[in-house]
Amino acid sequence: VQLQASGGGSVQPGGSLRLSCAASRSISSINGMGWYRQAPGKQRELVAGITSGGSTNYAASVKGRFTISRDKDQNTMDLQMNNLKPEDAAVYYCNAYTVSVWGVRYDYWGQGTLVTVSS
């Protein structure tokens, strides 16, 4: 599956952005999707994830500020980011994964989209 991320940009602290990730095929067969981010000099980290069943999980640093959602009809996944902080600045990547019957996980990545938070 190919993923196309969009929606990054530059905002002031306290502002909002909405990231979108479009999949090239139905996401109904995908086990889960998520958003990761990587700031300069840091490792890529999971920001938010959503399973095929709709369960969500968030990094502690974004809980209460970010909301992940997906639309199976549109094959899209979004990340609504509110009350952005300078430490949220990073390149954000959308991810999708499947798990084979043998338990092997396959990850698919979109291109990154840059989020800048500064005054």
Phi, psi and chi 1 to 4 in degrees:
 res  aa     phi    psi   chi1   chi2   chi3   chi4
   1 VAL       -  138.7   57.9      -      -      -
   2 GLN  -102.3  141.2  -66.8 -179.3  -34.2      -
   3 LEU  -121.3  137.7  -55.9  171.6      -      -
   4 GLN  -124.3  114.4 -179.3   72.8   37.3      -
   5 ALA   -96.4  148.1      -      -      -      -
   6 SER  -153.5  167.7   61.6      -      -      -
   7 GLY   106.8   -3.4      -      -      -      -
   8 GLY   -68.0  168.9      -      -      -      -
   9 GLY   170.0 -165.2      -      -      -      -
  10 SER  -117.0  128.8 -178.7      -      -      -
  11 VAL  -136.4  163.2  -65.4      -      -      -
  12 GLN   -85.4  157.4  -66.0 -176.4  -20.6      -
  13 PRO   -53.0  137.4  -27.8   36.3      -      -
  14 GLY    91.5  -10.0      -      -      -      -
  15 GLY   -81.3 -178.3      -      -      -      -
  16 SER  -130.9  151.1  -62.0      -      -      -
  17 LEU  -144.0  154.1  -79.8  175.0      -      -
  18 ARG  -125.8  119.3 -171.3  176.1 -175.6   88.5
  19 LEU   -95.8  144.2  -55.0 -177.5      -      -
  20 SER  -127.8  148.4  -67.6      -      -      -
  21 CYS  -133.3  120.2  178.7      -      -      -
  22 ALA  -105.3  130.2      -      -      -      -
  23 ALA   -96.1  149.4      -      -      -      -
  24 SER   -79.6  -11.5   60.6      -      -      -
  25 ARG  -146.4  178.5   63.6  169.1  175.7   83.6
  26 SER   -56.3  135.5  172.8      -      -      -
  27 ILE   -92.7    2.7   62.4  174.1      -      -
  28 SER   -63.2  -29.7  -62.6      -      -      -
  29 SER   -93.5    3.3   60.2      -      -      -
  30 ILE   -89.0  134.8  -69.0  174.2      -      -
  31 ASN   -70.9  -33.5  -67.7   93.0      -      -
  32 GLY  -168.4  162.4      -      -      -      -
  33 MET  -138.1  162.7  -59.0 -177.8   74.3      -
  34 GLY  -168.9  173.0      -      -      -      -
  35 TRP  -118.7  131.6  -72.4   94.5      -      -
  36 TYR  -117.7  161.7  -71.5   70.7      -      -
  37 ARG  -142.1  154.6   68.5 -174.0  179.6 -171.0
  38 GLN  -140.2  117.3 -173.2  167.0   21.2      -
  39 ALA   -92.6  157.2      -      -      -      -
  40 PRO   -54.7  129.6  -27.0   35.8      -      -
  41 GLY    78.1    4.3      -      -      -      -
  42 LYS  -121.3  162.0  -64.8 -172.4  176.8 -178.9
  43 GLN   -79.4  155.8  -71.1 -171.2  -29.4      -
  44 ARG   -66.9  135.7 -171.1  173.9  -63.4 -171.9
  45 GLU  -130.1  150.7   62.9  172.8   -8.5      -
  46 LEU   -75.1  128.1  175.4   65.7      -      -
  47 VAL   -96.4  -48.7  175.5      -      -      -
  48 ALA  -157.2  146.7      -      -      -      -
  49 GLY  -136.6  156.0      -      -      -      -
  50 ILE  -142.1  131.7 -175.0  166.3      -      -
  51 THR   -89.0  171.9   68.2      -      -      -
  52 SER   -61.9  -25.3   58.0      -      -      -
  53 GLY   -85.6   -4.3      -      -      -      -
  54 GLY    96.7   -0.4      -      -      -      -
  55 SER   -70.7  140.4  -62.7      -      -      -
  56 THR  -120.8  154.8   58.9      -      -      -
  57 ASN  -145.2  150.3   63.1  -71.7      -      -
  58 TYR  -134.2  149.6  -63.1   90.4      -      -
  59 ALA   -65.7  145.9      -      -      -      -
  60 ALA   -57.4  -32.9      -      -      -      -
  61 SER   -71.0  -17.0   60.2      -      -      -
  62 VAL  -116.7   -6.4  -52.6      -      -      -
  63 LYS   -58.5  132.0 -162.6  171.1  -67.4 -175.1
  64 GLY    90.5  -13.9      -      -      -      -
  65 ARG  -114.4  -32.4  -60.1 -172.7  -64.1  121.7
  66 PHE  -108.8  147.4  -68.6   10.6      -      -
  67 THR  -135.3  125.7  -57.6      -      -      -
  68 ILE   -99.6  143.2 -170.3  170.5      -      -
  69 SER  -150.5  163.7   61.1      -      -      -
  70 ARG  -144.4  154.3   58.9  148.7  167.7   50.4
  71 ASP  -124.6  106.1 -173.9  -32.6      -      -
  72 LYS   -68.4  -27.7  -72.1 -173.6  174.9 -179.4
  73 ASP   -70.8  -37.4  -68.1  -29.4      -      -
  74 GLN   -94.0   -6.9  -62.0  -64.0  -37.6      -
  75 ASN    58.1   45.3  -60.8  -37.6      -      -
  76 THR  -129.5  159.1   57.5      -      -      -
  77 MET  -136.0  137.3  172.0 -175.4   64.8      -
  78 ASP  -122.6  158.4  -69.9  -12.7      -      -
  79 LEU  -133.5  109.6 -176.8   68.5      -      -
  80 GLN   -88.2  122.1  177.4   65.1   41.4      -
  81 MET  -116.9  116.4  -54.9 -174.7  -65.9      -
  82 ASN  -115.2  160.9  -63.0  -33.1      -      -
  83 ASN    48.9   50.9 -169.9   21.9      -      -
  84 LEU   -64.5  144.0  -77.5  159.4      -      -
  85 LYS  -118.0  157.6  -57.3  176.9  179.8 -178.6
  86 PRO   -54.5  -33.2  -28.9   37.0      -      -
  87 GLU   -72.9   -7.0   52.1  -95.9   38.8      -
  88 ASP   -83.3  -10.1  -65.4  -42.2      -      -
  89 ALA   -63.7  129.4      -      -      -      -
  90 ALA  -179.5  174.2      -      -      -      -
  91 VAL   -89.9  126.0  177.3      -      -      -
  92 TYR  -102.1  135.4  -76.6   70.5      -      -
  93 TYR  -121.9  135.9  -61.2   89.2      -      -
  94 CYS   -91.9  148.3   62.4      -      -      -
  95 ASN  -136.3  145.3  164.9  -87.8      -      -
  96 ALA  -135.2  148.9      -      -      -      -
  97 TYR  -142.5  151.8   68.4   89.6      -      -
  98 THR  -124.8  157.1   58.5      -      -      -
  99 VAL  -125.4  123.8 -179.2      -      -      -
 100 SER   -74.3  170.4   73.1      -      -      -
 101 VAL   -64.2  -18.0  -65.5      -      -      -
 102 TRP   -92.0    4.8  -60.2  -81.0      -      -
 103 GLY    83.9   13.4      -      -      -      -
 104 VAL   -88.2  130.2  177.9      -      -      -
 105 ARG   -93.9  134.1  170.3  169.3  168.0  156.3
 106 TYR  -115.9  126.7  -63.2   89.0      -      -
 107 ASP  -106.0  141.6  -76.7  -81.5      -      -
 108 TYR  -125.5  138.9  -55.0   88.5      -      -
 109 TRP  -126.3  142.5  -64.8   92.8      -      -
 110 GLY   -91.1  172.0      -      -      -      -
 111 GLN   -72.8  156.7   88.3  -69.7    2.4      -
 112 GLY   -76.1  154.9      -      -      -      -
 113 THR  -128.3  131.3 -175.2      -      -      -
 114 LEU   -85.3  131.7  179.2   64.4      -      -
 115 VAL  -116.9  123.6  172.3      -      -      -
 116 THR  -117.8  130.8  -57.0      -      -      -
 117 VAL  -126.4  108.9 -175.2      -      -      -
 118 SER  -158.4  156.2   66.1      -      -      -
 119 SER   -96.4      -   54.1      -      -      -
